[in-house]
Amino acid sequence: MIQPTPLTAALAGVFSALAWPVLWSRYGGAASTGGIELIIGTLLLVALPAHAFVVGFTRSQPADARKVDTALVKRIGSWLAASVVTALAAWAWRTAS
């Protein structure tokens, strides 16, 4: 089983940030009809890695309605931060060239 950690979440964020522009350039954009290819690609290359490496597929502890899962919040933050840093680095790379 995949054990989600802040590192796996960050790697999933990097992967998603690199995969999304490729998907959008191929299947999205104003000239595109936004078909099923974009939806399936988003599910497979963004949502599935995020779920597997950030949330996981099993519960590690019983859920308590009054407690915040701080480990999950940290993993989500790691995923988002890595995605933003990767997207900004890719943008800087493209504009510098």
C-alpha positions as CSV (number, residue, x, y, z in Angstrom):
1,M,0.0,0.0,0.0
2,I,1.1,3.5,-0.7
3,Q,1.8,5.5,2.5
4,P,1.2,9.2,1.9
5,T,3.8,11.5,3.4
6,P,4.7,15.1,2.9
7,L,7.4,14.0,0.5
8,T,5.1,11.9,-1.6
9,A,2.6,14.7,-1.6
10,A,5.2,17.2,-2.8
11,L,6.3,14.8,-5.6
12,A,2.6,14.4,-6.6
13,G,2.4,18.2,-6.7
14,V,5.4,18.5,-8.9
15,F,4.1,15.9,-11.3
16,S,0.7,17.5,-11.4
17,A,2.1,20.9,-12.1
18,L,4.2,19.6,-14.9
19,A,1.4,17.4,-16.4
20,W,-1.4,20.0,-16.4
21,P,0.1,22.4,-18.9
22,V,0.8,19.6,-21.3
23,L,-2.8,18.4,-21.0
24,W,-4.2,21.9,-21.4
25,S,-2.0,22.7,-24.4
26,R,-3.1,19.5,-26.1
27,Y,-6.8,19.2,-25.1
28,G,-7.8,22.5,-23.6
29,G,-7.6,26.1,-24.5
30,A,-10.0,28.5,-26.2
31,A,-9.9,26.8,-29.5
32,S,-10.7,23.4,-28.0
33,T,-14.0,21.8,-27.4
34,G,-12.9,20.6,-23.9
35,G,-13.8,17.0,-24.6
36,I,-13.5,13.8,-22.7
37,E,-9.7,13.7,-23.3
38,L,-9.1,16.6,-21.0
39,I,-11.4,15.2,-18.3
40,I,-9.8,11.7,-18.4
41,G,-6.3,13.2,-18.5
42,T,-7.0,15.4,-15.5
43,L,-8.4,12.5,-13.6
44,L,-5.4,10.3,-14.4
45,L,-2.6,12.8,-14.2
46,V,-3.8,15.2,-11.5
47,A,-6.6,13.8,-9.4
48,L,-5.4,10.2,-9.0
49,P,-1.8,11.0,-8.0
50,A,-3.1,13.7,-5.6
51,H,-5.5,11.2,-4.0
52,A,-2.9,8.4,-3.9
53,F,0.0,10.3,-2.6
54,V,-1.7,13.0,-0.5
55,V,-4.9,11.5,0.9
56,G,-4.1,7.8,0.5
57,F,-6.5,4.9,0.2
58,T,-6.7,3.7,3.8
59,R,-7.5,5.4,7.1
60,S,-4.7,5.4,9.6
61,Q,-6.8,6.3,12.6
62,P,-10.5,6.5,13.4
63,A,-12.1,9.8,12.3
64,D,-13.2,12.1,15.1
65,A,-15.6,14.9,14.0
66,R,-14.0,17.4,16.4
67,K,-10.4,16.9,15.4
68,V,-8.6,18.2,12.4
69,D,-6.3,15.7,10.7
70,T,-3.1,17.8,10.9
71,A,-1.1,15.2,9.0
72,L,-3.5,15.5,6.1
73,V,-3.5,19.3,6.2
74,K,0.4,19.2,6.1
75,R,0.3,16.9,3.1
76,I,-2.2,19.1,1.3
77,G,0.0,22.1,2.0
78,S,3.0,20.3,0.8
79,W,1.2,19.3,-2.4
80,L,0.0,22.8,-3.1
81,A,3.3,24.4,-2.2
82,A,5.2,22.1,-4.5
83,S,2.7,22.7,-7.3
84,V,3.0,26.4,-7.0
85,V,6.8,26.4,-6.9
86,T,7.0,24.1,-9.9
87,A,4.5,26.2,-11.9
88,L,6.4,29.4,-11.1
89,A,9.7,27.8,-11.9
90,A,8.4,26.5,-15.3
91,W,6.9,30.0,-16.0
92,A,10.3,31.6,-15.2
93,W,12.1,29.1,-17.4
94,R,9.8,29.8,-20.3
95,T,10.0,33.5,-20.1
96,A,13.7,33.6,-19.7
97,S,14.2,31.6,-22.9
